[in-house]
């Protein structure tokens, strides 16, 4: 009983702390930056949140499968897949084919992570950190550090158009993908397998679950979602930048943990991760309106990450007692 009470208390602290921080931030913005609450700024928050939301959904699935699962390569995949899409468009490949090729390249890059982790049995942290540098280095080498610009104006519809105050990419990508993944996790055997593998890998193997294939699948899906983020970025800016994915690995991991997913796997979900994404994005936009240096913003993310891991460790300790 005491253990259950402690677990519940720690979980409430994590969720309640996020809510309190959000309310405090909104109060500060209401006093010092009232323009934050305009429909135009609401649109900006959603506009900025799409890239992080897509990457975080993939990151959450990777962490849920346990085994030290983490994907630090997502920023590199966003940048490199975006360059693939832009390069093909500049070569006059039809937009749809270029977009599909970029998405497939993201899936391939993600599957490389999954293959090395599941077949060669190397630590996900080391593998994805290594591929992050490899993918980022390749993006810089292919472009010399310069963006690929001059993409077709018609391609900007996905990234620039809105319906009422909602960006088009939020409505046609983030919302449907979230709903499909949420349904899959909560209502299908595949979703239960993901939780089972993350909760107890040994037991999952004993009952015959394809642990390696499940983990390979989530890393591949993480790559696909990162590539979709690269597609949105290209359409939004009408150019592909080799550093567009910088810091997304830190932000997505922090949003995943702050949203309630355990770093040890098997516990959490996509809803909390998406709420944390909106928290981070609104905080970032509000702080920019207050002219707060971006270095301080990144420092706050680091603090949130440490606190999230600490609370997760406390929950894990209480569960084992």
C-alpha positions, 0 to 999 in steps of 0.5 A: 500500500505504501509503495503504491501510494509513493508511486502514485505520488511521484507520478502526480508530481511529474504530471502536476509539476508540468501543469503548474509550470505551464500555468505559471508560464502562461501567467507570466506571458499574460502580464509581460507579453499579452500578444502571446494569446492572439490567434496568430500566435496560437498558429505559431505555436502549432507551426513550431510544434509539428517538427518536434511532435512528429519526432517525439512520437517516434522517440516515445515508441522507441523508449517504450520498448525498453532495453535502454531504447533511445534514438539520438539520431532523429535530428540527423535523420530530419536534416538528411531526409529533408536534403534528399527531398530537396535534392530530388525536387531540384533535379525536377523529380515530381514532388510526390515521388521526391517526398516518398523517396525522402520518407523511405530514406528516413525509414532506411536510416532508422532501420540501420539503427534498429539493425545494429542494435538488435542484431549486433547487440550494441547499446542504443545510446552509443549506436544512435549517437554514432549515427547522429554524427554520421547522418549530420556529417553526411548532410553537411558534406553533401551541401557544404553547410549551405541550404538547398533553396529555390523549391517550387512555391506550390510545395509550400502548401503543406508547410505554410497554409492554415485552416482557421488558426490550425496549420495544415500539417497539424491537421493532415499529419500530426493529428491523424498519425497521433490518433492511429498510433494511439489506437494501435498502442491501446487497442491492438495486439501490436501495442500490447506487445510493445508494452510487454517487451518494454516491461519485461523482455525476458518474459516477452521472449518466453511467450514467443514475442518477436522482440528483435522485430518489434524493436527494429520496427519502432526504430524504422518508424521513428526514422519515418516520422523524422523524415516527415518532419524533414518534409514539413520543414522543407515545405515551410521554409521552401529550402532544406537546411543541413542543420534543421534537426539540431537539438531535436534529439534532446527536446524529443527525449525530454518531452517523452520523459516529461510526458510520463514515459519511463526511461526503462520502458513499458510505461507511459504513452503518446498523449503525455508526450504530445502535451509536453511538446506543446508545453515546450513549444509554447514556452519557447515562443513565449520566451522569444517574445520576452527576448530571452536568449535561446541559450537559457531556453536550452538550459531549461530543457536540460533541467527538465530532462534531469528532473524527469529522469530523477522522478522516473528513478524514484517511481522505479524504486518504489515499484520494486519495493 
